Amino acid sequence: MERKRKQAIVHGRVQGVAFREYTRREALRLGLSGWVRNLPDGTVEVLFEGSEAQTEALLAWLASGSPSARVTRVEYNELPPQGETGPFFIRHST
């Protein structure tokens, strides 16, 4: 299985609506490794690694997000895979 690593920045009303916890749960359900954190500008950063299908599924989920979120845009970059296999977690804000 070829691994993919992606970094996404999620814009909109995504802080204060349990977005990070819902993202963590979805990433764990999909079997992804990585993390999610709030950024000072009100966006949420997500770094994740897994198969092409897993990473595409999380990108699709991020477009709508948690029930109370209002996602306006998701930007993402593909990065070289690092072979991470640890559990997906919530990282402290920068």
PDB file of N, CA, C and O in Angstrom:
ATOM      1  N   MET A   1       0.839  -1.176   0.000  1.00  0.00           N
ATOM      2  CA  MET A   1       0.000   0.000   0.000  1.00  0.00           C
ATOM      3  C   MET A   1       0.889   1.247   0.000  1.00  0.00           C
ATOM      4  O   MET A   1       1.753   1.400   0.864  1.00  0.00           O
ATOM      5  N   GLU A   2       0.677   2.115  -0.953  1.00  0.00           N
ATOM      6  CA  GLU A   2       1.409   3.369  -0.995  1.00  0.00           C
ATOM      7  C   GLU A   2       0.810   4.343   0.011  1.00  0.00           C
ATOM      8  O   GLU A   2      -0.399   4.579   0.021  1.00  0.00           O
ATOM      9  N   ARG A   3       1.667   4.905   0.856  1.00  0.00           N
ATOM     10  CA  ARG A   3       1.202   5.841   1.879  1.00  0.00           C
ATOM     11  C   ARG A   3       1.212   7.259   1.345  1.00  0.00           C
ATOM     12  O   ARG A   3       2.050   7.630   0.522  1.00  0.00           O
ATOM     13  N   LYS A   4       0.264   8.042   1.830  1.00  0.00           N
ATOM     14  CA  LYS A   4       0.139   9.458   1.488  1.00  0.00           C
ATOM     15  C   LYS A   4       0.152  10.259   2.788  1.00  0.00           C
ATOM     16  O   LYS A   4      -0.340   9.806   3.821  1.00  0.00           O
ATOM     17  N   ARG A   5       0.720  11.446   2.713  1.00  0.00           N
ATOM     18  CA  ARG A   5       0.744  12.359   3.867  1.00  0.00           C
ATOM     19  C   ARG A   5       0.220  13.702   3.374  1.00  0.00           C
ATOM     20  O   ARG A   5       0.679  14.231   2.362  1.00  0.00           O
ATOM     21  N   LYS A   6      -0.746  14.241   4.104  1.00  0.00           N
ATOM     22  CA  LYS A   6      -1.353  15.501   3.692  1.00  0.00           C
ATOM     23  C   LYS A   6      -1.473  16.443   4.886  1.00  0.00           C
ATOM     24  O   LYS A   6      -1.652  16.024   6.029  1.00  0.00           O
ATOM     25  N   GLN A   7      -1.367  17.727   4.574  1.00  0.00           N
ATOM     26  CA  GLN A   7      -1.573  18.773   5.555  1.00  0.00           C
ATOM     27  C   GLN A   7      -2.733  19.620   5.053  1.00  0.00           C
ATOM     28  O   GLN A   7      -2.724  20.090   3.916  1.00  0.00           O
ATOM     29  N   ALA A   8      -3.727  19.810   5.904  1.00  0.00           N
ATOM     30  CA  ALA A   8      -4.895  20.599   5.524  1.00  0.00           C
ATOM     31  C   ALA A   8      -5.068  21.755   6.488  1.00  0.00           C
ATOM     32  O   ALA A   8      -4.790  21.637   7.681  1.00  0.00           O
ATOM     33  N   ILE A   9      -5.529  22.873   5.953  1.00  0.00           N
ATOM     34  CA  ILE A   9      -5.934  24.027   6.753  1.00  0.00           C
ATOM     35  C   ILE A   9      -7.419  24.225   6.492  1.00  0.00           C
ATOM     36  O   ILE A   9      -7.843  24.413   5.352  1.00  0.00           O
ATOM     37  N   VAL A  10      -8.200  24.181   7.562  1.00  0.00           N
ATOM     38  CA  VAL A  10      -9.659  24.266   7.456  1.00  0.00           C
ATOM     39  C   VAL A  10     -10.090  25.656   7.916  1.00  0.00           C
ATOM     40  O   VAL A  10      -9.765  26.083   9.024  1.00  0.00           O
ATOM     41  N   HIS A  11     -10.821  26.352   7.055  1.00  0.00           N
ATOM     42  CA  HIS A  11     -11.292  27.715   7.310  1.00  0.00           C
ATOM     43  C   HIS A  11     -12.785  27.701   7.618  1.00  0.00           C
ATOM     44  O   HIS A  11     -13.511  26.792   7.215  1.00  0.00           O
ATOM     45  N   GLY A  12     -13.222  28.719   8.336  1.00  0.00           N
ATOM     46  CA  GLY A  12     -14.640  28.873   8.654  1.00  0.00           C
ATOM     47  C   GLY A  12     -14.843  28.915  10.148  1.00  0.00           C
ATOM     48  O   GLY A  12     -13.934  29.277  10.896  1.00  0.00           O
ATOM     49  N   ARG A  13     -16.021  28.549  10.584  1.00  0.00           N
ATOM     50  CA  ARG A  13     -16.319  28.464  12.021  1.00  0.00           C
ATOM     51  C   ARG A  13     -15.936  27.063  12.476  1.00  0.00           C
ATOM     52  O   ARG A  13     -16.765  26.154  12.506  1.00  0.00           O
ATOM     53  N   VAL A  14     -14.658  26.906  12.830  1.00  0.00           N
ATOM     54  CA  VAL A  14     -14.132  25.572  13.137  1.00  0.00           C
ATOM     55  C   VAL A  14     -13.456  25.502  14.503  1.00  0.00           C
ATOM     56  O   VAL A  14     -12.933  24.455  14.885  1.00  0.00           O
ATOM     57  N   GLN A  15     -13.464  26.606  15.237  1.00  0.00           N
ATOM     58  CA  GLN A  15     -12.957  26.583  16.613  1.00  0.00           C
ATOM     59  C   GLN A  15     -14.118  26.827  17.560  1.00  0.00           C
ATOM     60  O   GLN A  15     -15.019  27.613  17.269  1.00  0.00           O
ATOM     61  N   GLY A  16     -14.088  26.137  18.708  1.00  0.00           N
ATOM     62  CA  GLY A  16     -15.161  26.284  19.686  1.00  0.00           C
ATOM     63  C   GLY A  16     -16.396  25.469  19.354  1.00  0.00           C
ATOM     64  O   GLY A  16     -17.455  25.683  19.943  1.00  0.00           O
ATOM     65  N   VAL A  17     -16.277  24.529  18.409  1.00  0.00           N
ATOM     66  CA  VAL A  17     -17.418  23.703  17.991  1.00  0.00           C
ATOM     67  C   VAL A  17     -17.060  22.215  18.001  1.00  0.00           C
ATOM     68  O   VAL A  17     -17.680  21.419  17.295  1.00  0.00           O
ATOM     69  N   ALA A  18     -16.055  21.840  18.805  1.00  0.00           N
ATOM     70  CA  ALA A  18     -15.588  20.448  18.942  1.00  0.00           C
ATOM     71  C   ALA A  18     -15.031  19.874  17.638  1.00  0.00           C
ATOM     72  O   ALA A  18     -15.016  18.658  17.444  1.00  0.00           O
ATOM     73  N   PHE A  19     -14.580  20.748  16.758  1.00  0.00           N
ATOM     74  CA  PHE A  19     -14.060  20.295  15.462  1.00  0.00           C
ATOM     75  C   PHE A  19     -12.862  19.363  15.623  1.00  0.00           C
ATOM     76  O   PHE A  19     -12.769  18.346  14.936  1.00  0.00           O
ATOM     77  N   ARG A  20     -11.944  19.708  16.530  1.00  0.00           N
ATOM     78  CA  ARG A  20     -10.760  18.865  16.713  1.00  0.00           C
ATOM     79  C   ARG A  20     -11.132  17.468  17.198  1.00  0.00           C
ATOM     80  O   ARG A  20     -10.587  16.479  16.709  1.00  0.00           O
ATOM     81  N   GLU A  21     -12.048  17.377  18.151  1.00  0.00           N
ATOM     82  CA  GLU A  21     -12.443  16.061  18.668  1.00  0.00           C
ATOM     83  C   GLU A  21     -13.157  15.232  17.600  1.00  0.00           C
ATOM     84  O   GLU A  21     -12.887  14.040  17.459  1.00  0.00           O
ATOM     85  N   TYR A  22     -14.048  15.845  16.863  1.00  0.00           N
ATOM     86  CA  TYR A  22     -14.716  15.116  15.782  1.00  0.00           C
ATOM     87  C   TYR A  22     -13.719  14.672  14.717  1.00  0.00           C
ATOM     88  O   TYR A  22     -13.833  13.575  14.169  1.00  0.00           O
ATOM     89  N   THR A  23     -12.740  15.532  14.425  1.00  0.00           N
ATOM     90  CA  THR A  23     -11.710  15.175  13.446  1.00  0.00           C
ATOM     91  C   THR A  23     -10.898  13.998  13.953  1.00  0.00           C
ATOM     92  O   THR A  23     -10.615  13.065  13.201  1.00  0.00           O
ATOM     93  N   ARG A  24     -10.521  14.034  15.224  1.00  0.00           N
ATOM     94  CA  ARG A  24      -9.763  12.921  15.824  1.00  0.00           C
ATOM     95  C   ARG A  24     -10.538  11.612  15.702  1.00  0.00           C
ATOM     96  O   ARG A  24      -9.981  10.589  15.305  1.00  0.00           O
ATOM     97  N   ARG A  25     -11.802  11.651  16.039  1.00  0.00           N
ATOM     98  CA  ARG A  25     -12.627  10.432  15.969  1.00  0.00           C
ATOM     99  C   ARG A  25     -12.719   9.908  14.536  1.00  0.00           C
ATOM    100  O   ARG A  25     -12.609   8.703  14.307  1.00  0.00           O
ATOM    101  N   GLU A  26     -12.919  10.805  13.576  1.00  0.00           N
ATOM    102  CA  GLU A  26     -13.036  10.380  12.182  1.00  0.00           C
ATOM    103  C   GLU A  26     -11.711   9.807  11.679  1.00  0.00           C
ATOM    104  O   GLU A  26     -11.702   8.788  10.989  1.00  0.00           O
ATOM    105  N   ALA A  27     -10.604  10.446  12.016  1.00  0.00           N
ATOM    106  CA  ALA A  27      -9.291   9.958  11.604  1.00  0.00           C
ATOM    107  C   ALA A  27      -9.002   8.586  12.210  1.00  0.00           C
ATOM    108  O   ALA A  27      -8.467   7.711  11.530  1.00  0.00           O
ATOM    109  N   LEU A  28      -9.349   8.395  13.470  1.00  0.00           N
ATOM    110  CA  LEU A  28      -9.167   7.079  14.102  1.00  0.00           C
ATOM    111  C   LEU A  28     -10.046   6.029  13.424  1.00  0.00           C
ATOM    112  O   LEU A  28      -9.605   4.905  13.184  1.00  0.00           O
ATOM    113  N   ARG A  29     -11.287   6.399  13.118  1.00  0.00           N
ATOM    114  CA  ARG A  29     -12.197   5.469  12.438  1.00  0.00           C
ATOM    115  C   ARG A  29     -11.626   5.043  11.095  1.00  0.00           C
ATOM    116  O   ARG A  29     -11.767   3.890  10.687  1.00  0.00           O
ATOM    117  N   LEU A  30     -10.976   5.987  10.406  1.00  0.00           N
ATOM    118  CA  LEU A  30     -10.396   5.702   9.092  1.00  0.00           C
ATOM    119  C   LEU A  30      -9.041   4.996   9.176  1.00  0.00           C
ATOM    120  O   LEU A  30      -8.541   4.498   8.168  1.00  0.00           O
ATOM    121  N   GLY A  31      -8.448   4.949  10.361  1.00  0.00           N
ATOM    122  CA  GLY A  31      -7.157   4.297  10.532  1.00  0.00           C
ATOM    123  C   GLY A  31      -5.963   5.169  10.185  1.00  0.00           C
ATOM    124  O   GLY A  31      -4.902   4.656   9.832  1.00  0.00           O
ATOM    125  N   LEU A  32      -6.125   6.480  10.280  1.00  0.00           N
ATOM    126  CA  LEU A  32      -5.046   7.412   9.951  1.00  0.00           C
ATOM    127  C   LEU A  32      -4.184   7.723  11.161  1.00  0.00           C
ATOM    128  O   LEU A  32      -4.643   7.629  12.300  1.00  0.00           O
ATOM    129  N   SER A  33      -2.941   8.089  10.916  1.00  0.00           N
ATOM    130  CA  SER A  33      -2.083   8.626  11.961  1.00  0.00           C
ATOM    131  C   SER A  33      -1.959  10.126  11.719  1.00  0.00           C
ATOM    132  O   SER A  33      -2.250  10.610  10.625  1.00  0.00           O
ATOM    133  N   GLY A  34      -1.524  10.864  12.750  1.00  0.00           N
ATOM    134  CA  GLY A  34      -1.331  12.293  12.603  1.00  0.00           C
ATOM    135  C   GLY A  34      -1.919  13.070  13.754  1.00  0.00           C
ATOM    136  O   GLY A  34      -2.068  12.547  14.859  1.00  0.00           O
ATOM    137  N   TRP A  35      -2.257  14.335  13.491  1.00  0.00           N
ATOM    138  CA  TRP A  35      -2.773  15.203  14.540  1.00  0.00           C
ATOM    139  C   TRP A  35      -3.607  16.340  13.971  1.00  0.00           C
ATOM    140  O   TRP A  35      -3.614  16.595  12.767  1.00  0.00           O
ATOM    141  N   VAL A  36      -4.315  17.021  14.885  1.00  0.00           N
ATOM    142  CA  VAL A  36      -5.130  18.189  14.554  1.00  0.00           C
ATOM    143  C   VAL A  36      -4.894  19.239  15.629  1.00  0.00           C
ATOM    144  O   VAL A  36      -4.749  18.906  16.805  1.00  0.00           O
ATOM    145  N   ARG A  37      -4.853  20.527  15.224  1.00  0.00           N
ATOM    146  CA  ARG A  37      -4.682  21.599  16.205  1.00  0.00           C
ATOM    147  C   ARG A  37      -5.315  22.900  15.706  1.00  0.00           C
ATOM    148  O   ARG A  37      -5.458  23.129  14.505  1.00  0.00           O
ATOM    149  N   ASN A  38      -5.692  23.751  16.684  1.00  0.00           N
ATOM    150  CA  ASN A  38      -6.171  25.094  16.379  1.00  0.00           C
ATOM    151  C   ASN A  38      -4.978  25.981  16.071  1.00  0.00           C
ATOM    152  O   ASN A  38      -3.911  25.821  16.663  1.00  0.00           O
ATOM    153  N   LEU A  39      -5.154  26.911  15.152  1.00  0.00           N
ATOM    154  CA  LEU A  39      -4.141  27.909  14.855  1.00  0.00           C
ATOM    155  C   LEU A  39      -4.624  29.278  15.340  1.00  0.00           C
ATOM    156  O   LEU A  39      -5.830  29.506  15.434  1.00  0.00           O
ATOM    157  N   PRO A  40      -3.699  30.187  15.648  1.00  0.00           N
ATOM    158  CA  PRO A  40      -4.077  31.493  16.199  1.00  0.00           C
ATOM    159  C   PRO A  40      -5.015  32.315  15.304  1.00  0.00           C
ATOM    160  O   PRO A  40      -5.748  33.168  15.804  1.00  0.00           O
ATOM    161  N   ASP A  41      -5.000  32.071  13.997  1.00  0.00           N
ATOM    162  CA  ASP A  41      -5.838  32.860  13.085  1.00  0.00           C
ATOM    163  C   ASP A  41      -7.271  32.352  12.979  1.00  0.00           C
ATOM    164  O   ASP A  41      -8.043  32.861  12.166  1.00  0.00           O
ATOM    165  N   GLY A  42      -7.646  31.345  13.795  1.00  0.00           N
ATOM    166  CA  GLY A  42      -9.011  30.826  13.792  1.00  0.00           C
ATOM    167  C   GLY A  42      -9.225  29.628  12.891  1.00  0.00           C
ATOM    168  O   GLY A  42     -10.328  29.084  12.847  1.00  0.00           O
ATOM    169  N   THR A  43      -8.202  29.204  12.176  1.00  0.00           N
ATOM    170  CA  THR A  43      -8.294  28.013  11.337  1.00  0.00           C
ATOM    171  C   THR A  43      -7.863  26.791  12.142  1.00  0.00           C
ATOM    172  O   THR A  43      -7.394  26.906  13.275  1.00  0.00           O
ATOM    173  N   VAL A  44      -8.029  25.629  11.540  1.00  0.00           N
ATOM    174  CA  VAL A  44      -7.592  24.370  12.138  1.00  0.00           C
ATOM    175  C   VAL A  44      -6.643  23.698  11.157  1.00  0.00           C
ATOM    176  O   VAL A  44      -6.925  23.603   9.963  1.00  0.00           O
ATOM    177  N   GLU A  45      -5.510  23.231  11.682  1.00  0.00           N
ATOM    178  CA  GLU A  45      -4.524  22.512  10.878  1.00  0.00           C
ATOM    179  C   GLU A  45      -4.641  21.023  11.167  1.00  0.00           C
ATOM    180  O   GLU A  45      -4.775  20.607  12.318  1.00  0.00           O
ATOM    181  N   VAL A  46      -4.589  20.226  10.103  1.00  0.00           N
ATOM    182  CA  VAL A  46      -4.674  18.773  10.239  1.00  0.00           C
ATOM    183  C   VAL A  46      -3.532  18.171   9.430  1.00  0.00           C
ATOM    184  O   VAL A  46      -3.379  18.476   8.247  1.00  0.00           O
ATOM    185  N   LEU A  47      -2.731  17.318  10.061  1.00  0.00           N
ATOM    186  CA  LEU A  47      -1.650  16.603   9.391  1.00  0.00           C
ATOM    187  C   LEU A  47      -1.944  15.121   9.535  1.00  0.00           C
ATOM    188  O   LEU A  47      -2.093  14.624  10.652  1.00  0.00           O
ATOM    189  N   PHE A  48      -2.028  14.411   8.423  1.00  0.00           N
ATOM    190  CA  PHE A  48      -2.454  13.016   8.505  1.00  0.00           C
ATOM    191  C   PHE A  48      -1.781  12.166   7.444  1.00  0.00           C
ATOM    192  O   PHE A  48      -1.391  12.647   6.380  1.00  0.00           O
ATOM    193  N   GLU A  49      -1.657  10.870   7.774  1.00  0.00           N
ATOM    194  CA  GLU A  49      -0.978   9.928   6.890  1.00  0.00           C
ATOM    195  C   GLU A  49      -1.718   8.599   6.885  1.00  0.00           C
ATOM    196  O   GLU A  49      -2.203   8.127   7.913  1.00  0.00           O
ATOM    197  N   GLY A  50      -1.787   8.010   5.690  1.00  0.00           N
ATOM    198  CA  GLY A  50      -2.438   6.715   5.503  1.00  0.00           C
ATOM    199  C   GLY A  50      -2.476   6.392   4.025  1.00  0.00           C
ATOM    200  O   GLY A  50      -1.702   6.946   3.245  1.00  0.00           O
ATOM    201  N   SER A  51      -3.354   5.516   3.644  1.00  0.00           N
ATOM    202  CA  SER A  51      -3.496   5.165   2.231  1.00  0.00           C
ATOM    203  C   SER A  51      -4.162   6.310   1.470  1.00  0.00           C
ATOM    204  O   SER A  51      -4.709   7.230   2.079  1.00  0.00           O
ATOM    205  N   GLU A  52      -4.115   6.251   0.163  1.00  0.00           N
ATOM    206  CA  GLU A  52      -4.785   7.257  -0.673  1.00  0.00           C
ATOM    207  C   GLU A  52      -6.273   7.329  -0.339  1.00  0.00           C
ATOM    208  O   GLU A  52      -6.828   8.417  -0.182  1.00  0.00           O
ATOM    209  N   ALA A  53      -6.911   6.173  -0.233  1.00  0.00           N
ATOM    210  CA  ALA A  53      -8.346   6.145   0.067  1.00  0.00           C
ATOM    211  C   ALA A  53      -8.639   6.747   1.441  1.00  0.00           C
ATOM    212  O   ALA A  53      -9.606   7.494   1.591  1.00  0.00           O
ATOM    213  N   GLN A  54      -7.818   6.432   2.442  1.00  0.00           N
ATOM    214  CA  GLN A  54      -8.024   6.962   3.790  1.00  0.00           C
ATOM    215  C   GLN A  54      -7.857   8.481   3.815  1.00  0.00           C
ATOM    216  O   GLN A  54      -8.676   9.192   4.398  1.00  0.00           O
ATOM    217  N   THR A  55      -6.794   8.972   3.179  1.00  0.00           N
ATOM    218  CA  THR A  55      -6.536  10.417   3.211  1.00  0.00           C
ATOM    219  C   THR A  55      -7.593  11.181   2.421  1.00  0.00           C
ATOM    220  O   THR A  55      -8.001  12.268   2.829  1.00  0.00           O
ATOM    221  N   GLU A  56      -8.036  10.633   1.310  1.00  0.00           N
ATOM    222  CA  GLU A  56      -9.097  11.290   0.528  1.00  0.00           C
ATOM    223  C   GLU A  56     -10.407  11.300   1.304  1.00  0.00           C
ATOM    224  O   GLU A  56     -11.167  12.266   1.228  1.00  0.00           O
ATOM    225  N   ALA A  57     -10.677  10.228   2.051  1.00  0.00           N
ATOM    226  CA  ALA A  57     -11.905  10.176   2.851  1.00  0.00           C
ATOM    227  C   ALA A  57     -11.890  11.249   3.936  1.00  0.00           C
ATOM    228  O   ALA A  57     -12.915  11.880   4.194  1.00  0.00           O
ATOM    229  N   LEU A  58     -10.734  11.464   4.577  1.00  0.00           N
ATOM    230  CA  LEU A  58     -10.691  12.505   5.599  1.00  0.00           C
ATOM    231  C   LEU A  58     -10.808  13.883   4.961  1.00  0.00           C
ATOM    232  O   LEU A  58     -11.485  14.750   5.514  1.00  0.00           O
ATOM    233  N   LEU A  59     -10.183  14.110   3.836  1.00  0.00           N
ATOM    234  CA  LEU A  59     -10.340  15.397   3.150  1.00  0.00           C
ATOM    235  C   LEU A  59     -11.807  15.676   2.839  1.00  0.00           C
ATOM    236  O   LEU A  59     -12.279  16.798   3.026  1.00  0.00           O
ATOM    237  N   ALA A  60     -12.521  14.675   2.371  1.00  0.00           N
ATOM    238  CA  ALA A  60     -13.949  14.834   2.073  1.00  0.00           C
ATOM    239  C   ALA A  60     -14.722  15.159   3.350  1.00  0.00           C
ATOM    240  O   ALA A  60     -15.607  16.015   3.342  1.00  0.00           O
ATOM    241  N   TRP A  61     -14.390  14.477   4.445  1.00  0.00           N
ATOM    242  CA  TRP A  61     -15.066  14.725   5.717  1.00  0.00           C
ATOM    243  C   TRP A  61     -14.783  16.142   6.207  1.00  0.00           C
ATOM    244  O   TRP A  61     -15.685  16.811   6.712  1.00  0.00           O
ATOM    245  N   LEU A  62     -13.538  16.609   6.066  1.00  0.00           N
ATOM    246  CA  LEU A  62     -13.166  17.948   6.530  1.00  0.00           C
ATOM    247  C   LEU A  62     -13.980  19.047   5.849  1.00  0.00           C
ATOM    248  O   LEU A  62     -14.179  20.115   6.427  1.00  0.00           O
ATOM    249  N   ALA A  63     -14.445  18.800   4.647  1.00  0.00           N
ATOM    250  CA  ALA A  63     -15.222  19.805   3.911  1.00  0.00           C
ATOM    251  C   ALA A  63     -16.542  20.141   4.604  1.00  0.00           C
ATOM    252  O   ALA A  63     -17.099  21.218   4.389  1.00  0.00           O
ATOM    253  N   SER A  64     -17.044  19.226   5.432  1.00  0.00           N
ATOM    254  CA  SER A  64     -18.271  19.527   6.187  1.00  0.00           C
ATOM    255  C   SER A  64     -17.999  19.578   7.685  1.00  0.00           C
ATOM    256  O   SER A  64     -18.565  20.418   8.384  1.00  0.00           O
ATOM    257  N   GLY A  65     -17.147  18.698   8.185  1.00  0.00           N
ATOM    258  CA  GLY A  65     -16.703  18.749   9.575  1.00  0.00           C
ATOM    259  C   GLY A  65     -17.748  18.369  10.599  1.00  0.00           C
ATOM    260  O   GLY A  65     -18.704  17.650  10.310  1.00  0.00           O
ATOM    261  N   SER A  66     -17.538  18.875  11.812  1.00  0.00           N
ATOM    262  CA  SER A  66     -18.415  18.532  12.931  1.00  0.00           C
ATOM    263  C   SER A  66     -19.799  19.161  12.738  1.00  0.00           C
ATOM    264  O   SER A  66     -19.955  20.089  11.945  1.00  0.00           O
ATOM    265  N   PRO A  67     -20.807  18.652  13.467  1.00  0.00           N
ATOM    266  CA  PRO A  67     -22.173  19.136  13.267  1.00  0.00           C
ATOM    267  C   PRO A  67     -22.355  20.647  13.434  1.00  0.00           C
ATOM    268  O   PRO A  67     -23.164  21.245  12.725  1.00  0.00           O
ATOM    269  N   SER A  68     -21.622  21.271  14.350  1.00  0.00           N
ATOM    270  CA  SER A  68     -21.785  22.709  14.582  1.00  0.00           C
ATOM    271  C   SER A  68     -20.826  23.574  13.772  1.00  0.00           C
ATOM    272  O   SER A  68     -20.928  24.800  13.797  1.00  0.00           O
ATOM    273  N   ALA A  69     -19.906  22.952  13.062  1.00  0.00           N
ATOM    274  CA  ALA A  69     -18.925  23.711  12.270  1.00  0.00           C
ATOM    275  C   ALA A  69     -19.568  24.264  11.006  1.00  0.00           C
ATOM    276  O   ALA A  69     -20.573  23.749  10.515  1.00  0.00           O
ATOM    277  N   ARG A  70     -18.961  25.324  10.497  1.00  0.00           N
ATOM    278  CA  ARG A  70     -19.360  25.893   9.209  1.00  0.00           C
ATOM    279  C   ARG A  70     -18.076  26.071   8.396  1.00  0.00           C
ATOM    280  O   ARG A  70     -17.450  27.131   8.424  1.00  0.00           O
ATOM    281  N   VAL A  71     -17.699  25.028   7.680  1.00  0.00           N
ATOM    282  CA  VAL A  71     -16.464  25.047   6.893  1.00  0.00           C
ATOM    283  C   VAL A  71     -16.701  25.858   5.624  1.00  0.00           C
ATOM    284  O   VAL A  71     -17.660  25.622   4.891  1.00  0.00           O
ATOM    285  N   THR A  72     -15.813  26.816   5.378  1.00  0.00           N
ATOM    286  CA  THR A  72     -15.923  27.620   4.169  1.00  0.00           C
ATOM    287  C   THR A  72     -14.899  27.214   3.112  1.00  0.00           C
ATOM    288  O   THR A  72     -15.117  27.422   1.919  1.00  0.00           O
ATOM    289  N   ARG A  73     -13.775  26.632   3.554  1.00  0.00           N
ATOM    290  CA  ARG A  73     -12.726  26.258   2.602  1.00  0.00           C
ATOM    291  C   ARG A  73     -11.746  25.312   3.264  1.00  0.00           C
ATOM    292  O   ARG A  73     -11.453  25.442   4.453  1.00  0.00           O
ATOM    293  N   VAL A  74     -11.234  24.353   2.490  1.00  0.00           N
ATOM    294  CA  VAL A  74     -10.173  23.461   2.945  1.00  0.00           C
ATOM    295  C   VAL A  74      -9.041  23.549   1.931  1.00  0.00           C
ATOM    296  O   VAL A  74      -9.222  23.238   0.754  1.00  0.00           O
ATOM    297  N   GLU A  75      -7.877  23.974   2.397  1.00  0.00           N
ATOM    298  CA  GLU A  75      -6.678  23.991   1.567  1.00  0.00           C
ATOM    299  C   GLU A  75      -5.813  22.826   2.009  1.00  0.00           C
ATOM    300  O   GLU A  75      -5.740  22.526   3.200  1.00  0.00           O
ATOM    301  N   TYR A  76      -5.158  22.168   1.066  1.00  0.00           N
ATOM    302  CA  TYR A  76      -4.285  21.076   1.488  1.00  0.00           C
ATOM    303  C   TYR A  76      -3.079  20.955   0.566  1.00  0.00           C
ATOM    304  O   TYR A  76      -3.086  21.376  -0.590  1.00  0.00           O
ATOM    305  N   ASN A  77      -2.054  20.360   1.140  1.00  0.00           N
ATOM    306  CA  ASN A  77      -0.812  20.051   0.424  1.00  0.00           C
ATOM    307  C   ASN A  77      -0.491  18.589   0.642  1.00  0.00           C
ATOM    308  O   ASN A  77      -0.787  18.026   1.695  1.00  0.00           O
ATOM    309  N   GLU A  78       0.114  17.980  -0.358  1.00  0.00           N
ATOM    310  CA  GLU A  78       0.616  16.620  -0.197  1.00  0.00           C
ATOM    311  C   GLU A  78       2.090  16.719   0.167  1.00  0.00           C
ATOM    312  O   GLU A  78       2.842  17.475  -0.448  1.00  0.00           O
ATOM    313  N   LEU A  79       2.494  15.955   1.165  1.00  0.00           N
ATOM    314  CA  LEU A  79       3.861  15.953   1.664  1.00  0.00           C
ATOM    315  C   LEU A  79       4.466  14.563   1.511  1.00  0.00           C
ATOM    316  O   LEU A  79       3.728  13.595   1.323  1.00  0.00           O
ATOM    317  N   PRO A  80       5.785  14.438   1.587  1.00  0.00           N
ATOM    318  CA  PRO A  80       6.394  13.104   1.536  1.00  0.00           C
ATOM    319  C   PRO A  80       5.972  12.292   2.762  1.00  0.00           C
ATOM    320  O   PRO A  80       6.018  12.810   3.878  1.00  0.00           O
ATOM    321  N   PRO A  81       5.565  11.046   2.585  1.00  0.00           N
ATOM    322  CA  PRO A  81       5.167  10.226   3.731  1.00  0.00           C
ATOM    323  C   PRO A  81       6.336   9.982   4.670  1.00  0.00           C
ATOM    324  O   PRO A  81       7.481   9.849   4.237  1.00  0.00           O
ATOM    325  N   GLN A  82       6.034   9.925   5.966  1.00  0.00           N
ATOM    326  CA  GLN A  82       7.052   9.707   6.996  1.00  0.00           C
ATOM    327  C   GLN A  82       6.977   8.309   7.606  1.00  0.00           C
ATOM    328  O   GLN A  82       7.824   7.943   8.420  1.00  0.00           O
ATOM    329  N   GLY A  83       5.974   7.531   7.221  1.00  0.00           N
ATOM    330  CA  GLY A  83       5.826   6.188   7.780  1.00  0.00           C
ATOM    331  C   GLY A  83       5.252   6.170   9.182  1.00  0.00           C
ATOM    332  O   GLY A  83       5.388   5.176   9.896  1.00  0.00           O
ATOM    333  N   GLU A  84       4.608   7.263   9.587  1.00  0.00           N
ATOM    334  CA  GLU A  84       4.011   7.322  10.922  1.00  0.00           C
ATOM    335  C   GLU A  84       2.850   6.339  11.029  1.00  0.00           C
ATOM    336  O   GLU A  84       2.037   6.203  10.115  1.00  0.00           O
ATOM    337  N   THR A  85       2.797   5.664  12.161  1.00  0.00           N
ATOM    338  CA  THR A  85       1.720   4.701  12.378  1.00  0.00           C
ATOM    339  C   THR A  85       1.045   4.886  13.727  1.00  0.00           C
ATOM    340  O   THR A  85       0.157   4.111  14.081  1.00  0.00           O
ATOM    341  N   GLY A  86       1.445   5.893  14.484  1.00  0.00           N
ATOM    342  CA  GLY A  86       0.849   6.123  15.800  1.00  0.00           C
ATOM    343  C   GLY A  86      -0.583   6.581  15.705  1.00  0.00           C
ATOM    344  O   GLY A  86      -1.059   6.916  14.620  1.00  0.00           O
ATOM    345  N   PRO A  87      -1.278   6.602  16.827  1.00  0.00           N
ATOM    346  CA  PRO A  87      -2.672   7.030  16.813  1.00  0.00           C
ATOM    347  C   PRO A  87      -2.797   8.517  16.516  1.00  0.00           C
ATOM    348  O   PRO A  87      -1.893   9.295  16.822  1.00  0.00           O
ATOM    349  N   PHE A  88      -3.892   8.901  15.934  1.00  0.00           N
ATOM    350  CA  PHE A  88      -4.202  10.287  15.626  1.00  0.00           C
ATOM    351  C   PHE A  88      -4.555  10.987  16.926  1.00  0.00           C
ATOM    352  O   PHE A  88      -5.271  10.423  17.754  1.00  0.00           O
ATOM    353  N   PHE A  89      -4.064  12.213  17.122  1.00  0.00           N
ATOM    354  CA  PHE A  89      -4.297  12.899  18.392  1.00  0.00           C
ATOM    355  C   PHE A  89      -4.529  14.390  18.202  1.00  0.00           C
ATOM    356  O   PHE A  89      -4.261  14.947  17.137  1.00  0.00           O
ATOM    357  N   ILE A  90      -5.036  15.028  19.260  1.00  0.00           N
ATOM    358  CA  ILE A  90      -5.216  16.476  19.288  1.00  0.00           C
ATOM    359  C   ILE A  90      -3.922  17.076  19.825  1.00  0.00           C
ATOM    360  O   ILE A  90      -3.455  16.715  20.905  1.00  0.00           O
ATOM    361  N   ARG A  91      -3.362  17.985  19.064  1.00  0.00           N
ATOM    362  CA  ARG A  91      -2.113  18.645  19.438  1.00  0.00           C
ATOM    363  C   ARG A  91      -2.444  20.020  20.013  1.00  0.00           C
ATOM    364  O   ARG A  91      -3.404  20.660  19.586  1.00  0.00           O
ATOM    365  N   HIS A  92      -1.658  20.468  20.970  1.00  0.00           N
ATOM    366  CA  HIS A  92      -1.872  21.791  21.555  1.00  0.00           C
ATOM    367  C   HIS A  92      -1.666  22.867  20.513  1.00  0.00           C
ATOM    368  O   HIS A  92      -0.859  22.706  19.597  1.00  0.00           O
ATOM    369  N   SER A  93      -2.386  23.954  20.646  1.00  0.00           N
ATOM    370  CA  SER A  93      -2.298  25.086  19.724  1.00  0.00           C
ATOM    371  C   SER A  93      -0.889  25.673  19.753  1.00  0.00           C
ATOM    372  O   SER A  93      -0.138  25.509  20.714  1.00  0.00           O
ATOM    373  N   THR A  94      -0.561  26.368  18.654  1.00  0.00           N
ATOM    374  CA  THR A  94       0.759  26.992  18.583  1.00  0.00           C
ATOM    375  C   THR A  94       0.778  28.299  19.333  1.00  0.00           C
ATOM    376  O   THR A  94       1.810  28.967  19.381  1.00  0.00           O
TER     377      THR A  94
END
